[in-house]
């Protein structure tokens, strides 16, 4: 009886943690194919043309990862095309500041959908680079971390 309860608890715990193990990676190259299924035999669904673009990993099968982007587009990418995530996407217009507080000097207005490369992560602020600008942005309305 104890074994049955233990096994049931283990399976329940495993299923709960499996649903919570989504994580973010970035695209390793300027051109990455997204496929309809987890294999090279599946046709290409679409192609990303942006290095460092963050994607959420929602499933895996052998060497392929099922991904979603911030617009909820999804498909399968070979794991060799992915790297550790160090980027974010803005979900709405934001202000880039010189320092990590809202009273510091504004540097630039960042448009929605802009790719930001993370240089340093704080508790409520990220130091990021985008184009010719480097500064701090608060962590609200960002996707990819």
N, CA, C and O atoms as a MOPAC input file, in Angstrom:
PM7 MOZYME 1SCF
protein

 N      0.82700 1    -1.19000 1     0.00000 1
 C      0.00000 1     0.00000 1     0.00000 1
 C      0.87500 1     1.25800 1     0.00000 1
 O      0.62200 1     2.20600 1    -0.74400 1
 N      1.90100 1     1.24600 1     0.84500 1
 C      2.80400 1     2.39200 1     0.92900 1
 C      3.48700 1     2.63600 1    -0.40800 1
 O      3.64100 1     3.78300 1    -0.82800 1
 N      3.90000 1     1.55900 1    -1.08300 1
 C      4.54300 1     1.69800 1    -2.39700 1
 C      3.61500 1     2.37100 1    -3.40500 1
 O      4.04000 1     3.23600 1    -4.17100 1
 N      2.35300 1     1.97100 1    -3.39800 1
 C      1.37700 1     2.54000 1    -4.31800 1
 C      1.20400 1     4.03600 1    -4.07300 1
 O      1.14800 1     4.82100 1    -5.01900 1
 N      1.12000 1     4.42900 1    -2.80600 1
 C      1.00000 1     5.85200 1    -2.46700 1
 C      2.26300 1     6.59000 1    -2.88000 1
 O      2.17800 1     7.67400 1    -3.45700 1
 N      3.42800 1     6.02900 1    -2.60000 1
 C      4.70200 1     6.66200 1    -2.95700 1
 C      4.82800 1     6.83300 1    -4.47100 1
 O      5.22900 1     7.89600 1    -4.94500 1
 N      4.49200 1     5.80300 1    -5.22100 1
 C      4.57000 1     5.87500 1    -6.68400 1
 C      3.58100 1     6.89800 1    -7.21600 1
 O      3.92200 1     7.66800 1    -8.11400 1
 N      2.37700 1     6.92700 1    -6.68800 1
 C      1.37900 1     7.91900 1    -7.11900 1
 C      1.86700 1     9.33000 1    -6.83400 1
 O      1.75200 1    10.21200 1    -7.68500 1
 N      2.41200 1     9.54900 1    -5.63900 1
 C      2.94500 1    10.87100 1    -5.28000 1
 C      4.09800 1    11.24200 1    -6.20500 1
 O      4.17300 1    12.38100 1    -6.66500 1
 N      4.99100 1    10.30700 1    -6.48500 1
 C      6.12700 1    10.56600 1    -7.36500 1
 C      5.65500 1    10.95200 1    -8.76100 1
 O      6.15400 1    11.91900 1    -9.33600 1
 N      4.69700 1    10.20900 1    -9.31100 1
 C      4.18000 1    10.51800 1   -10.64600 1
 C      3.46800 1    11.87000 1   -10.66900 1
 O      3.62800 1    12.62900 1   -11.62500 1
 N      2.69800 1    12.18000 1    -9.65100 1
 C      2.02700 1    13.47100 1    -9.56800 1
 C      3.05900 1    14.59300 1    -9.48600 1
 O      2.93800 1    15.59300 1   -10.19400 1
 N      4.06100 1    14.44200 1    -8.63900 1
 C      5.11500 1    15.45400 1    -8.50100 1
 C      5.87400 1    15.60800 1    -9.80800 1
 O      6.16500 1    16.73300 1   -10.21600 1
 N      6.20100 1    14.50700 1   -10.47500 1
 C      6.93300 1    14.56600 1   -11.73400 1
 C      6.13200 1    15.32400 1   -12.78800 1
 O      6.69600 1    16.14800 1   -13.50800 1
 N      4.84200 1    15.06600 1   -12.89400 1
 C      4.00200 1    15.75800 1   -13.87600 1
 C      3.89400 1    17.24800 1   -13.57600 1
 O      3.90200 1    18.06100 1   -14.50000 1
 N      3.79400 1    17.61800 1   -12.31200 1
 C      3.72200 1    19.03300 1   -11.94600 1
 C      5.02700 1    19.72900 1   -12.28800 1
 O      5.00600 1    20.80800 1   -12.87900 1
 N      6.16400 1    19.13900 1   -11.93200 1
 C      7.44600 1    19.78800 1   -12.21800 1
 C      7.73200 1    19.78900 1   -13.70900 1
 O      8.36300 1    20.72100 1   -14.20700 1
 N      7.28800 1    18.77300 1   -14.43400 1
 C      7.50900 1    18.73900 1   -15.87600 1
 C      6.79200 1    19.90100 1   -16.55600 1
 O      7.32600 1    20.48000 1   -17.50200 1
 N      5.59000 1    20.25300 1   -16.09100 1
 C      4.84900 1    21.36400 1   -16.67100 1
 C      5.51200 1    22.70100 1   -16.35400 1
 O      5.32200 1    23.67500 1   -17.08300 1
 N      6.28300 1    22.75600 1   -15.27700 1
 C      6.90200 1    24.01000 1   -14.86300 1
 C      8.33900 1    24.16300 1   -15.35100 1
 O      9.00800 1    25.12600 1   -14.97700 1
 N      8.82200 1    23.25100 1   -16.16400 1
 C     10.22600 1    23.32000 1   -16.53600 1
 C     10.48700 1    24.06500 1   -17.84300 1
 O     11.56600 1    23.92000 1   -18.41800 1
 N      9.53800 1    24.85400 1   -18.32500 1
 C      9.79900 1    25.68900 1   -19.49700 1
 C     10.91700 1    26.66300 1   -19.16100 1
 O     11.01400 1    27.15400 1   -18.03700 1
 N     11.74800 1    26.93300 1   -20.13800 1
 C     12.87600 1    27.83500 1   -19.92900 1
 C     13.17600 1    28.54500 1   -21.23900 1
 O     12.62000 1    28.20400 1   -22.28300 1
 N     14.05700 1    29.53300 1   -21.17800 1
 C     14.36500 1    30.34800 1   -22.34400 1
 C     15.78100 1    30.08600 1   -22.83500 1
 O     16.71600 1    29.92200 1   -22.05100 1
 N     15.90900 1    30.05400 1   -24.15900 1
 C     17.19800 1    30.01200 1   -24.83300 1
 C     17.17000 1    31.06900 1   -25.92600 1
 O     16.12700 1    31.66700 1   -26.19400 1
 N     18.31800 1    31.29700 1   -26.55600 1
 C     18.39500 1    32.25900 1   -27.65900 1
 C     18.86500 1    31.55000 1   -28.91600 1
 O     19.48200 1    30.48600 1   -28.85900 1
 N     18.56100 1    32.16200 1   -30.05100 1
 C     19.03100 1    31.62100 1   -31.32600 1
 C     20.52500 1    31.88300 1   -31.46600 1
 O     21.00700 1    32.98100 1   -31.18600 1
 N     21.24000 1    30.87000 1   -31.89800 1
 C     22.69400 1    30.93900 1   -31.98700 1
 C     23.17600 1    31.61300 1   -33.27700 1
 O     24.28000 1    32.15500 1   -33.31800 1
 N     22.36100 1    31.57900 1   -34.31500 1
 C     22.79400 1    32.06100 1   -35.63000 1
 C     21.80600 1    33.06400 1   -36.21600 1
 O     20.69400 1    33.22100 1   -35.71200 1
 N     22.22000 1    33.73800 1   -37.28200 1
 C     21.37300 1    34.71300 1   -37.97600 1
 C     20.24700 1    34.05500 1   -38.75800 1
 O     19.24300 1    34.70500 1   -39.05000 1
 N     20.39200 1    32.79000 1   -39.10100 1
 C     19.36000 1    32.07300 1   -39.84900 1
 C     19.10600 1    30.72800 1   -39.17100 1
 O     19.99600 1    29.88200 1   -39.09200 1
 N     17.86300 1    30.54200 1   -38.67700 1
 C     17.50200 1    29.31000 1   -37.98200 1
 C     16.15600 1    28.82000 1   -38.52100 1
 O     15.16600 1    29.55200 1   -38.51000 1
 N     16.13800 1    27.57600 1   -38.99000 1
 C     14.91100 1    26.96700 1   -39.51000 1
 C     14.04400 1    26.44600 1   -38.37200 1
 O     14.54000 1    25.82500 1   -37.43200 1
 N     12.75400 1    26.70400 1   -38.46900 1
 C     11.76800 1    26.15700 1   -37.53800 1
 C     10.93600 1    25.15500 1   -38.32300 1
 O     10.39900 1    25.48100 1   -39.38100 1
 N     10.83000 1    23.93100 1   -37.80100 1
 C     10.16800 1    22.85400 1   -38.52500 1
 C      8.82900 1    22.48400 1   -37.89400 1
 O      8.55500 1    22.81200 1   -36.74000 1
 N      7.99900 1    21.79200 1   -38.68200 1
 C      6.68500 1    21.34300 1   -38.21800 1
 C      6.78700 1    20.22400 1   -37.19300 1
 O      5.87100 1    20.04000 1   -36.39100 1
 N      7.86800 1    19.48500 1   -37.20400 1
 C      8.02500 1    18.36800 1   -36.27600 1
 C      9.47100 1    18.20900 1   -35.85600 1
 O     10.35300 1    18.89900 1   -36.36800 1
 N      9.71800 1    17.29400 1   -34.91900 1
 C     11.05700 1    17.11400 1   -34.34400 1
 C     11.96800 1    16.21200 1   -35.17900 1
 O     12.32500 1    15.11500 1   -34.74700 1
 N     12.33700 1    16.66700 1   -36.35500 1
 C     13.24800 1    15.90400 1   -37.19700 1
 C     13.56100 1    16.65300 1   -38.47500 1
 O     12.80500 1    17.52800 1   -38.89600 1
 N     14.68000 1    16.30600 1   -39.08800 1
 C     15.07600 1    16.97300 1   -40.33000 1
 C     14.19100 1    16.56500 1   -41.50400 1
 O     14.21200 1    17.21300 1   -42.55100 1
 N     13.41500 1    15.49600 1   -41.33800 1
 C     12.49400 1    15.05200 1   -42.38600 1
 C     11.24300 1    15.92500 1   -42.47200 1
 O     10.54800 1    15.92100 1   -43.48700 1
 N     10.96300 1    16.66500 1   -41.41700 1
 C      9.78500 1    17.53300 1   -41.40900 1
 C     10.06800 1    18.80600 1   -42.20700 1
 O     11.19100 1    19.30900 1   -42.18900 1
 N      9.05500 1    19.33200 1   -42.90800 1
 C      9.27800 1    20.54900 1   -43.69800 1
 C      9.50300 1    21.77500 1   -42.81200 1
 O      9.10200 1    21.80800 1   -41.64800 1
 N     10.15000 1    22.77300 1   -43.39100 1
 C     10.40900 1    24.02700 1   -42.68900 1
 C      9.11500 1    24.82900 1   -42.62000 1
 O      8.45600 1    25.04200 1   -43.63800 1
 N      8.75800 1    25.26600 1   -41.43800 1
 C      7.54900 1    26.04200 1   -41.19000 1
 C      7.81000 1    27.53000 1   -41.44300 1
 O      7.03900 1    28.19400 1   -42.13500 1
 N      8.91200 1    28.04500 1   -40.87200 1
 C      9.36600 1    29.41100 1   -41.11400 1
 C     10.81900 1    29.51400 1   -40.69000 1
 O     11.36900 1    28.57500 1   -40.11500 1
 N     11.44700 1    30.65600 1   -40.97300 1
 C     12.87200 1    30.86000 1   -40.69100 1
 C     13.03400 1    32.12900 1   -39.87000 1
 O     12.49800 1    33.17800 1   -40.22600 1
 N     13.77700 1    32.03300 1   -38.77000 1
 C     14.16400 1    33.22300 1   -38.01300 1
 C     15.42700 1    33.79700 1   -38.64100 1
 O     16.32700 1    33.05500 1   -39.03300 1
 N     15.48700 1    35.10700 1   -38.73300 1
 C     16.65300 1    35.77900 1   -39.30600 1
 C     17.26400 1    36.75400 1   -38.30200 1
 O     17.72800 1    37.82500 1   -38.69300 1
 N     17.27100 1    36.40400 1   -37.02400 1
 C     17.76800 1    37.30000 1   -35.98000 1
 C     18.54100 1    36.53200 1   -34.92400 1
 O     17.95300 1    35.81600 1   -34.11300 1
 N     19.85000 1    36.68000 1   -34.93300 1
 C     20.70200 1    36.07100 1   -33.91600 1
 C     20.33000 1    36.64100 1   -32.54600 1
 O     19.96300 1    37.81200 1   -32.44000 1
 N     20.42200 1    35.83000 1   -31.51300 1
 C     20.13800 1    36.18000 1   -30.11300 1
 C     18.65600 1    36.33800 1   -29.79200 1
 O     18.31300 1    36.72600 1   -28.67500 1
 N     17.77400 1    36.05000 1   -30.74000 1
 C     16.33900 1    36.16400 1   -30.50400 1
 C     15.93300 1    35.14500 1   -29.43500 1
 O     16.23800 1    33.96200 1   -29.58500 1
 N     15.24900 1    35.57200 1   -28.35200 1
 C     14.87300 1    34.62000 1   -27.29500 1
 C     13.66600 1    33.76600 1   -27.69400 1
 O     12.73900 1    34.24700 1   -28.34700 1
 N     13.69400 1    32.51200 1   -27.29700 1
 C     12.57800 1    31.59200 1   -27.51000 1
 C     12.35500 1    30.80200 1   -26.22700 1
 O     13.28800 1    30.55200 1   -25.46500 1
 N     11.11000 1    30.41800 1   -26.00300 1
 C     10.76900 1    29.60900 1   -24.83700 1
 C     10.73100 1    28.14900 1   -25.23900 1
 O     10.09000 1    27.79000 1   -26.22700 1
 N     11.40700 1    27.31100 1   -24.48700 1
 C     11.42100 1    25.87000 1   -24.74200 1
 C     10.25400 1    25.25400 1   -23.97800 1
 O     10.18500 1    25.34000 1   -22.75200 1
 N      9.33300 1    24.62800 1   -24.72300 1
 C      8.13000 1    24.07000 1   -24.10000 1
 C      8.07600 1    22.54600 1   -24.16400 1
 O      7.26300 1    21.92600 1   -23.47700 1
 N      8.94000 1    21.93500 1   -24.98700 1
 C      8.97100 1    20.47400 1   -25.08000 1
 C     10.29600 1    20.06900 1   -25.71300 1
 O     11.01200 1    20.89700 1   -26.27500 1
 N     10.60400 1    18.79400 1   -25.61300 1
 C     11.82900 1    18.28500 1   -26.22100 1
 C     11.62000 1    16.85900 1   -26.69500 1
 O     10.86200 1    16.09000 1   -26.10200 1
 N     12.30900 1    16.52300 1   -27.77700 1
 C     12.29300 1    15.15600 1   -28.27800 1
 C     13.64400 1    14.91900 1   -28.93300 1
 O     13.97100 1    15.52200 1   -29.95500 1
 N     14.41600 1    14.04000 1   -28.33400 1
 C     15.77200 1    13.74500 1   -28.77400 1
 C     16.57200 1    15.03400 1   -28.91300 1
 O     16.75400 1    15.73500 1   -27.91700 1
 N     17.05500 1    15.37600 1   -30.10200 1
 C     17.88600 1    16.56100 1   -30.28500 1
 C     17.10700 1    17.79800 1   -30.71700 1
 O     17.70700 1    18.80600 1   -31.09100 1
 N     15.79700 1    17.73300 1   -30.66900 1
 C     14.97500 1    18.86800 1   -31.08200 1
 C     14.24300 1    19.46700 1   -29.88900 1
 O     13.88700 1    18.76900 1   -28.94000 1
 N     14.02700 1    20.77700 1   -29.96200 1
 C     13.29800 1    21.49600 1   -28.92100 1
 C     12.09100 1    22.19000 1   -29.54400 1
 O     12.20300 1    22.85600 1   -30.57400 1
 N     10.93600 1    22.02300 1   -28.90400 1
 C      9.73400 1    22.73400 1   -29.34900 1
 C      9.76500 1    24.11100 1   -28.70900 1
 O      9.93300 1    24.24000 1   -27.49600 1
 N      9.60100 1    25.14900 1   -29.53900 1
 C      9.75500 1    26.51700 1   -29.06500 1
 C      8.49600 1    27.34000 1   -29.29700 1
 O      7.65800 1    27.01100 1   -30.13600 1
 N      8.38800 1    28.41200 1   -28.53300 1
 C      7.40400 1    29.46700 1   -28.75400 1
 C      8.14100 1    30.79200 1   -28.66300 1
 O      9.05600 1    30.94300 1   -27.85400 1
 N      7.74300 1    31.76400 1   -29.49800 1
 C      8.31700 1    33.09700 1   -29.36200 1
 C      7.30600 1    34.01900 1   -28.68900 1
 O      6.22300 1    33.58000 1   -28.30100 1
 N      7.65300 1    35.28600 1   -28.55100 1
 C      6.79300 1    36.19900 1   -27.80000 1
 C      5.46500 1    36.48600 1   -28.49700 1
 O      4.54300 1    37.01100 1   -27.87300 1
 N      5.35700 1    36.14900 1   -29.78300 1
 C      4.08900 1    36.29600 1   -30.50700 1
 C      3.31900 1    34.97900 1   -30.57800 1
 O      2.31100 1    34.87800 1   -31.27700 1
 N      3.80100 1    33.97400 1   -29.84900 1
 C      3.19300 1    32.64500 1   -29.78200 1
 C      3.36100 1    31.83100 1   -31.06300 1
 O      2.62000 1    30.87100 1   -31.27400 1
 N      4.30700 1    32.18600 1   -31.91300 1
 C      4.67100 1    31.35000 1   -33.06000 1
 C      5.50100 1    30.19400 1   -32.52900 1
 O      6.31000 1    30.38000 1   -31.62000 1
 N      5.31400 1    29.01700 1   -33.07800 1
 C      6.03800 1    27.87400 1   -32.54600 1
 C      6.41300 1    26.85600 1   -33.59100 1
 O      5.95000 1    26.90000 1   -34.73100 1
 N      7.26000 1    25.94100 1   -33.17800 1
 C      7.72700 1    24.85900 1   -34.02400 1
 C      8.88300 1    24.15800 1   -33.35200 1
 O      9.09600 1    24.28700 1   -32.14600 1
 N      9.63000 1    23.41100 1   -34.14900 1
 C     10.73500 1    22.60700 1   -33.63200 1
 C     12.06400 1    23.10000 1   -34.19900 1
 O     12.17600 1    23.36900 1   -35.39500 1
 N     13.07100 1    23.21500 1   -33.32900 1
 C     14.41400 1    23.66000 1   -33.70600 1
 C     15.42400 1    22.64500 1   -33.17500 1
 O     15.29100 1    22.16000 1   -32.05200 1
 N     16.43200 1    22.32700 1   -33.98500 1
 C     17.51200 1    21.44800 1   -33.52400 1
 C     18.28900 1    22.15500 1   -32.42500 1
 O     18.53100 1    23.35900 1   -32.51500 1
 N     18.67800 1    21.43300 1   -31.40300 1
 C     19.33700 1    22.04000 1   -30.24800 1
 C     20.67000 1    22.70200 1   -30.58300 1
 O     21.12300 1    23.57500 1   -29.84300 1
 N     21.30200 1    22.30600 1   -31.67700 1
 C     22.57200 1    22.92700 1   -32.07200 1
 C     22.39300 1    24.37700 1   -32.51500 1
 O     23.37100 1    25.11800 1   -32.62400 1
 N     21.15200 1    24.78400 1   -32.76800 1
 C     20.85400 1    26.14500 1   -33.21900 1
 C     20.52600 1    27.08000 1   -32.05000 1
 O     20.19400 1    28.24600 1   -32.26200 1
 N     20.61900 1    26.56500 1   -30.81600 1
 C     20.23100 1    27.32000 1   -29.63000 1
 C     21.40400 1    27.48800 1   -28.67900 1
 O     22.33100 1    26.67800 1   -28.66700 1
 N     21.35200 1    28.55400 1   -27.87900 1
 C     22.38700 1    28.80900 1   -26.87900 1
 C     21.74300 1    29.37900 1   -25.62200 1
 O     20.55200 1    29.69200 1   -25.61200 1
 N     22.53600 1    29.51100 1   -24.56200 1
 C     22.06100 1    30.07700 1   -23.30800 1
 C     21.47000 1    31.46000 1   -23.55000 1
 O     22.02200 1    32.25900 1   -24.30700 1
 N     20.35700 1    31.73100 1   -22.90800 1
 C     19.64400 1    32.98400 1   -23.15200 1
 C     20.29700 1    34.17200 1   -22.46200 1
 O     20.59100 1    34.13600 1   -21.26700 1
 N     20.51600 1    35.21900 1   -23.23700 1
 C     21.00300 1    36.48700 1   -22.69600 1
 C     20.31900 1    37.63500 1   -23.41900 1
 O     20.93200 1    38.67300 1   -23.67200 1
 N     19.04200 1    37.44500 1   -23.75000 1
 C     18.33500 1    38.49400 1   -24.48100 1
 C     16.87700 1    38.56700 1   -24.04900 1
 O     16.33500 1    37.62900 1   -23.46400 1
 N     16.26000 1    39.69600 1   -24.34800 1
 C     14.87700 1    39.97500 1   -23.98800 1
 C     14.18500 1    40.66200 1   -25.14700 1
 O     14.83300 1    41.20100 1   -26.04500 1
 N     12.86000 1    40.63800 1   -25.11800 1
 C     12.03600 1    41.38400 1   -26.06700 1
 C     11.11300 1    42.28300 1   -25.24400 1
 O     10.52600 1    41.84000 1   -24.25600 1
 N     10.98700 1    43.54700 1   -25.65500 1
 C     10.06700 1    44.45100 1   -24.97500 1
 C      8.64400 1    44.18900 1   -25.46400 1
 O      8.41100 1    44.02800 1   -26.66200 1
 N      7.70500 1    44.14900 1   -24.53600 1
 C      6.31000 1    43.90400 1   -24.88000 1
 C      5.52800 1    45.20400 1   -25.03700 1
 O      4.39500 1    45.19000 1   -25.51800 1
 N      6.11800 1    46.31400 1   -24.63900 1
 C      5.53400 1    47.63300 1   -24.86100 1
 C      6.66000 1    48.66500 1   -24.83100 1
 O      7.78600 1    48.34500 1   -24.45100 1
 N      6.35800 1    49.90500 1   -25.23300 1
 C      7.37800 1    50.95100 1   -25.22700 1
 C      7.92500 1    51.14200 1   -23.81800 1
 O      7.17500 1    51.13200 1   -22.84200 1
 N      9.23600 1    51.31400 1   -23.72300 1
 C      9.90000 1    51.48900 1   -22.43600 1
 C     10.99700 1    52.53700 1   -22.58500 1
 O     11.44900 1    52.82700 1   -23.69200 1
 N     11.41000 1    53.09100 1   -21.46800 1
 C     12.48500 1    54.07500 1   -21.46500 1
 C     13.76100 1    53.40200 1   -20.97800 1
 O     13.76500 1    52.69500 1   -19.97000 1
 N     14.83500 1    53.63400 1   -21.70900 1
 C     16.16500 1    53.16700 1   -21.32600 1
 C     16.82000 1    54.28500 1   -20.52200 1
 O     16.91800 1    55.41500 1   -20.99900 1
 N     17.26900 1    53.97700 1   -19.30000 1
 C     17.85200 1    54.96500 1   -18.39700 1
 C     19.35900 1    54.79100 1   -18.25200 1
 O     19.90100 1    53.71300 1   -18.49400 1
 N     20.03100 1    55.87900 1   -17.85000 1
 C     21.48100 1    55.84400 1   -17.64100 1
 C     21.84700 1    54.96600 1   -16.43900 1
 O     22.84900 1    54.25200 1   -16.47800 1
 N     21.04700 1    55.01400 1   -15.38300 1
 C     21.28300 1    54.21200 1   -14.17600 1
 C     20.04500 1    53.39000 1   -13.84600 1
 O     19.01400 1    53.51500 1   -14.50700 1
 N     20.14800 1    52.55500 1   -12.82700 1
 C     19.07200 1    51.61900 1   -12.50500 1
 C     18.01500 1    52.20800 1   -11.56800 1
 O     17.67400 1    51.61100 1   -10.54600 1
 N     17.50500 1    53.37800 1   -11.92700 1
 C     16.34600 1    53.93400 1   -11.22800 1
 C     15.61200 1    54.88400 1   -12.15900 1
 O     16.19600 1    55.42300 1   -13.09900 1
 N     14.33400 1    55.08200 1   -11.89300 1
 C     13.49800 1    55.86900 1   -12.80300 1
 C     13.76400 1    57.36700 1   -12.72700 1
 O     13.21500 1    58.13000 1   -13.52200 1
 N     14.59700 1    57.80100 1   -11.78300 1
 C     14.92300 1    59.21700 1   -11.66000 1
 C     16.21900 1    59.58400 1   -12.37300 1
 O     16.60200 1    60.75400 1   -12.39700 1
 N     16.89200 1    58.60500 1   -12.94800 1
 C     18.12400 1    58.91000 1   -13.68200 1
 C     17.79500 1    59.42600 1   -15.08300 1
 O     16.63700 1    59.43500 1   -15.50200 1
 N     18.81300 1    59.84500 1   -15.78100 1
 C     18.62200 1    60.45900 1   -17.09800 1
 C     18.13300 1    59.42800 1   -18.12100 1
 O     18.72900 1    58.35900 1   -18.25000 1
 N     17.04200 1    59.74200 1   -18.85600 1
 C     16.59100 1    58.84800 1   -19.93600 1
 C     17.56100 1    58.91400 1   -21.11300 1
 O     18.05600 1    59.98600 1   -21.46200 1
 N     17.82700 1    57.76600 1   -21.71600 1
 C     18.75000 1    57.68700 1   -22.85200 1
 C     17.98600 1    57.53700 1   -24.15800 1
 O     18.28400 1    58.21700 1   -25.14100 1
 N     16.99000 1    56.63500 1   -24.16600 1
 C     16.27000 1    56.35400 1   -25.41300 1
 C     14.89700 1    55.77800 1   -25.10700 1
 O     14.66500 1    55.22000 1   -24.03500 1
 N     13.99400 1    55.92200 1   -26.06300 1
 C     12.68400 1    55.27500 1   -26.00100 1
 C     12.78900 1    53.97800 1   -26.79200 1
 O     13.11800 1    53.98700 1   -27.97900 1
 N     12.50900 1    52.87600 1   -26.13000 1
 C     12.60600 1    51.55300 1   -26.74500 1
 C     11.21300 1    51.13600 1   -27.19700 1
 O     10.28400 1    51.09200 1   -26.39100 1
 N     11.06500 1    50.83200 1   -28.47400 1
 C      9.77000 1    50.43800 1   -29.04400 1
 C      9.42300 1    48.99500 1   -28.66500 1
 O     10.30000 1    48.19500 1   -28.33900 1
 N      8.14600 1    48.68800 1   -28.71600 1
 C      7.66000 1    47.34000 1   -28.45900 1
 C      8.23700 1    46.37600 1   -29.50000 1
 O      8.30400 1    46.70300 1   -30.68500 1
 N      8.65400 1    45.18900 1   -29.05100 1
 C      9.20100 1    44.18200 1   -29.94900 1
 C     10.69600 1    44.30100 1   -30.18200 1
 O     11.25100 1    43.54100 1   -30.97600 1
 N     11.36100 1    45.22700 1   -29.51600 1
 C     12.80200 1    45.45100 1   -29.70700 1
 C     13.61400 1    44.37700 1   -28.98900 1
 O     13.29200 1    44.00100 1   -27.86200 1
 N     14.66400 1    43.88600 1   -29.64100 1
 C     15.57000 1    42.90500 1   -29.05200 1
 C     16.59200 1    43.62200 1   -28.17500 1
 O     17.23500 1    44.57400 1   -28.61500 1
 N     16.74000 1    43.16300 1   -26.93300 1
 C     17.69100 1    43.72200 1   -25.98100 1
 C     18.66300 1    42.62900 1   -25.56000 1
 O     18.24600 1    41.51900 1   -25.22800 1
 N     19.95600 1    42.93800 1   -25.57100 1
 C     20.97200 1    41.99300 1   -25.11000 1
 C     21.29400 1    42.32900 1   -23.65700 1
 O     21.66900 1    43.46100 1   -23.35000 1
 N     21.15200 1    41.35400 1   -22.76400 1
 C     21.36100 1    41.57100 1   -21.33700 1
 C     22.85900 1    41.56300 1   -21.02100 1
 O     23.57500 1    40.61300 1   -21.33700 1
 N     23.30700 1    42.64900 1   -20.38900 1
 C     24.70500 1    42.76800 1   -19.94800 1
 C     24.84400 1    42.43800 1   -18.46800 1
 O     25.84200 1    41.85800 1   -18.04100 1
 N     23.81900 1    42.82000 1   -17.68200 1
 C     23.83900 1    42.57800 1   -16.24300 1
 C     22.40300 1    42.49400 1   -15.75500 1
 O     21.54300 1    43.25200 1   -16.20500 1
 N     22.14200 1    41.56800 1   -14.82900 1
 C     20.78700 1    41.37500 1   -14.31000 1
 C     20.76500 1    41.75800 1   -12.83500 1
 O     21.53500 1    41.23800 1   -12.02800 1
 N     19.86300 1    42.68100 1   -12.50300 1
 C     19.63700 1    43.04200 1   -11.11000 1
 C     18.32200 1    42.46600 1   -10.64100 1
 O     17.73400 1    41.62800 1   -11.32500 1
 N     17.84700 1    42.90200 1    -9.48300 1
 C     16.58200 1    42.37300 1    -8.96700 1
 C     15.38400 1    42.95500 1    -9.70600 1
 O     14.43300 1    42.23500 1   -10.00900 1
 N     15.42200 1    44.26600 1   -10.00000 1
 C     14.29900 1    44.90000 1   -10.69600 1
 C     14.72200 1    45.57800 1   -11.99600 1
 O     13.88200 1    46.11900 1   -12.71600 1
 N     15.99700 1    45.55300 1   -12.29500 1
 C     16.51500 1    46.25000 1   -13.47600 1
 C     17.48600 1    45.36000 1   -14.23800 1
 O     18.16400 1    44.51300 1   -13.65600 1
 N     17.54000 1    45.56700 1   -15.55200 1
 C     18.51500 1    44.90300 1   -16.40800 1
 C     19.37700 1    45.97100 1   -17.07600 1
 O     18.86700 1    46.98900 1   -17.54400 1
 N     20.67700 1    45.73300 1   -17.11500 1
 C     21.54200 1    46.56400 1   -17.94700 1
 C     21.56100 1    45.88900 1   -19.31100 1
 O     21.93300 1    44.72100 1   -19.42700 1
 N     21.15400 1    46.63600 1   -20.35700 1
 C     20.98200 1    46.04900 1   -21.67600 1
 C     21.66800 1    46.88600 1   -22.74400 1
 O     21.98900 1    48.05600 1   -22.53800 1
 N     21.88200 1    46.25600 1   -23.88000 1
 C     22.40400 1    46.93400 1   -25.06500 1
 C     21.44100 1    46.68300 1   -26.21700 1
 O     20.91400 1    45.58300 1   -26.38000 1
 N     21.22600 1    47.71800 1   -27.00400 1
 C     20.41200 1    47.59900 1   -28.20800 1
 C     20.87900 1    48.66800 1   -29.18200 1
 O     20.87700 1    49.85500 1   -28.85800 1
 N     21.27600 1    48.24900 1   -30.36600 1
 C     21.80600 1    49.20600 1   -31.33600 1
 C     23.02300 1    49.91400 1   -30.76400 1
 O     23.96400 1    49.25800 1   -30.31600 1
 N     23.02100 1    51.25200 1   -30.77100 1
 C     24.13400 1    52.04300 1   -30.23900 1
 C     23.95100 1    52.41500 1   -28.77400 1
 O     24.76800 1    53.15600 1   -28.22700 1
 N     22.90900 1    51.92400 1   -28.12900 1
 C     22.58000 1    52.34100 1   -26.76300 1
 C     22.87400 1    51.23900 1   -25.75000 1
 O     22.66100 1    50.05400 1   -26.00700 1
 N     23.37100 1    51.67100 1   -24.58600 1
 C     23.56000 1    50.79000 1   -23.43300 1
 C     22.98200 1    51.52800 1   -22.23700 1
 O     23.30800 1    52.69400 1   -22.01200 1
 N     22.13300 1    50.86700 1   -21.47500 1
 C     21.53100 1    51.50700 1   -20.31700 1
 C     20.73300 1    50.51400 1   -19.50300 1
 O     20.84200 1    49.30100 1   -19.68400 1
 N     19.92800 1    51.04900 1   -18.60200 1
 C     19.14800 1    50.23400 1   -17.67700 1
 C     17.66000 1    50.33200 1   -17.99400 1
 O     17.15000 1    51.39200 1   -18.35700 1
 N     16.97400 1    49.18600 1   -17.84400 1
 C     15.54100 1    49.12000 1   -18.11400 1
 C     14.90200 1    48.28900 1   -16.99600 1
 O     15.45500 1    47.27100 1   -16.58100 1
 N     13.72900 1    48.73300 1   -16.51100 1
 C     13.10100 1    47.93700 1   -15.44300 1
 C     12.53400 1    46.64300 1   -16.02700 1
 O     12.31800 1    46.53600 1   -17.23400 1
 N     12.29700 1    45.66800 1   -15.15600 1
 C     11.96100 1    44.32200 1   -15.64000 1
 C     10.48300 1    44.11100 1   -15.93700 1
 O     10.07000 1    42.97100 1   -16.14700 1
 N      9.67500 1    45.15900 1   -15.96300 1
 C      8.26600 1    45.01000 1   -16.30700 1
 C      8.07400 1    44.98100 1   -17.81900 1
 O      8.76600 1    45.68900 1   -18.55100 1
 N      7.14600 1    44.17200 1   -18.27900 1
 C      6.77000 1    44.07600 1   -19.69500 1
 C      7.94600 1    43.67800 1   -20.58800 1
 O      8.13300 1    44.21500 1   -21.68000 1
 N      8.71800 1    42.73600 1   -20.09800 1
 C      9.80700 1    42.14800 1   -20.86500 1
 C      9.52200 1    40.66300 1   -21.02300 1
 O      8.93400 1    40.04600 1   -20.13400 1
 N      9.93400 1    40.08300 1   -22.15100 1
 C      9.71100 1    38.67100 1   -22.40200 1
 C     11.05100 1    38.01000 1   -22.65900 1
 O     11.86500 1    38.51300 1   -23.43300 1
 N     11.27600 1    36.87500 1   -22.00300 1
 C     12.47300 1    36.10500 1   -22.29500 1
 C     13.36800 1    35.81100 1   -21.10400 1
 O     14.47400 1    35.30300 1   -21.29000 1
 N     12.93200 1    36.11200 1   -19.89200 1
 C     13.79900 1    35.81000 1   -18.74900 1
 C     13.06700 1    34.98400 1   -17.72600 1
 O     13.63700 1    34.63300 1   -16.69300 1

